């Protein structure tokens, strides 16, 4: 290793010496934003003259905040974080790479994580049971029944791969466990004869990895493909980004929650535009901004579009680490290291040099929700009653839904009426808010006050509470708030993401039938971070994000179209109206409970045996072989075909000729639209495949749980019920027109016919293609369907990277060009020429219409870095890594 700036030094903390690389060795580094200081330290520590040079480091000494990003660096995060939906296919790929390494004549054990990799099983539990004390146990039992093959596989991976740890199911949500337990903030690693200290950094296979930014850890979501490469020692190739400084001033008013604050920030940053940028929060409000609020804001980085939303390390950080049970030596190291590096934040710290700045006075934030289908569509609570009718009318017009009126249903012997605007799902769910004691204690106090007035949840509401970690259960129990929540139906349904990712489970049959018969626009209200169409539940068309206390209040009301400032939520046992303000707790009430009941004891007890698992996990039998013995009859885990027939030689990149359009899509196509997710319908290609193997529909489980089986996943790609393919007007779902026959087929069936005809396919889309969660199957699925290129007006960062990681060419229309402006309708033949071995910056797209006429347009190649060129040339990032290791 090189040390061009003489940055190597020694730091003594409580009698322990640590090797560190001092930032102040680089001229002008003090003015850098905190996030860039972390990148700089990373380069200082990994300077080798090849992947990291003196010039790379010196770039930061004259960093121009206003310049457009053009400097590529090779960044090595300290660890990789995974959840099971995205983690299972990552481990599947590693297992397949071991087989491929053996086929290429190499040593399979070389395929092994070189960076610590931690996987939390939190995405598999579904809310089949709710509203009872047995809900958690029954949901957990079903989870193990459905996922035993996956869990056996993960236990094999835990013993087969060094440096790979698994947090078993029914323990907590990945991002909450990350901030409460896994994160080090400052890492200490034993090397030959000494211990090195450095900033804790991570990449994760979930876009909400950004939550860890709240405690000062630089981390963001990547696709499983990038995460696998990082585990295998490959650096993350990135451009040094612009950094947006977001100044926070003032204090929140009484009655305003962290959720209201983050929805306001999401709206403001989306309007400003921060895609591809780092965001850092600073300003006088930080000193009094609790960690719960910081974590909430950091969590929703993907919703405001930033790569990260970072908070500095300060006394609030240290107090949180102490609260959550970190040991004394770790606390001392965090404080001493940050002070030695000049990154310890204080109220009088000078402002960094930012590319752009924004400001928010916390005193201007008002109670809010977001919906009905995007997290950035904030609605002030006082405006919701007037907002909803317009949103409902717009949705009905867009979907051409008739006005059939309300439906009368019988639930548990009670006759009730539900209609448009009826809330059928109310869920306290998702790490966004379950990691924040203030809003959970607030929800418990709302429930306590409501129960004291004799109120109950509306009978047609499916209620759910996913606590996020066992520590939450412990402090709510200690505060005496668990029973009031249960009295309103908010029983613990499982320690997992549940409703926020669509694991909502079935609605009560009478409710489901009424929605279908009357074409009702039913509503969900949840404390999550995503409310895209079709995500929460296939039968629920409108979804609103809200704070946990508001979720409880609206569960009582049972409908979204009321004015909570004027209309009562319900009538109490004495026939008196109960208004929102009657049951809303004061800040003093919330803070008193937090001070008494949220203590280090609750966290240390919750995490004492976090990797052990329950009896079900411990009883799972797992193989101990170096390579995985793929079970031929498994419908969950199958060896993927990415490396079949692969050789050490790299085939030359060729132009794409004679391609057909598989789908012509509009704006804001999310990874939810592309990637297989949610339930499996019996009449879908994935459902028909499982039925052909003897799997009954009751045992289908979710698409997400079957991410380790490429046969299921490729059949579920582009199959979202809300996808609208403009090639097939009047349809909704995964439907397309095969060309030139004009036959109406599922997208999967059309793709297979094109493959049989040896015809490559492309996808054409509008703005923000691939927004949403970082889902590797949103790239893997199209690759297996034969998609060679995507041409879009713009991309979200992670998805563009994932396309390249799977060998798919991302092209972007030039400014002013759109599919409509170019007259594209999907019936044409497309030739993409002048690729120049993958190194071209622009290509020519030649379009031959059905009548034989030809036109051309230019498209920008969105392969942005030299490393990405290498990945594309090799057919994907995993092939690149495998060839490098095998050679």
Helices and strands as residue ranges (DSSP letters): E 8-13, E 16-21, G 23-25, G 29-31, H 34-46, H 54-58, G 59-62, E 72-75, E 79-83, H 84-103, G 108-110, E 116-120, H 135-160, E 164-167, H 174-177, I 178-182, E 186-191, E 194-199, E 201-204, G 207-215, E 218-221, H 224-231, E 236-239, E 243-249, H 258-272, E 278-282, G 284-288, H 291-299, H 301-304, E 308-310, H 315-323, H 328-340, E 356-361, G 362-364, E 368-372, E 378-380, G 381-383, H 384-399, E 407-411, E 414-418, E 423-428, H 431-434, H 437-452, E 462-465, H 470-479, H 482-487, G 498-501, H 509-518, E 523-526, E 542-545, H 548-557, E 570-571, E 577-578, H 580-583, H 587-597, H 600-606, H 615-618, E 656-664, H 671-674, H 685-692, G 697-699, G 704-706, H 710-715, E 735-737, E 744-746, H 747-756, E 761-764, H 777-784, E 787-792, H 797-805, E 809-813, E 829-833, G 836-838, E 842-848, E 854-861, H 866-873, H 877-886
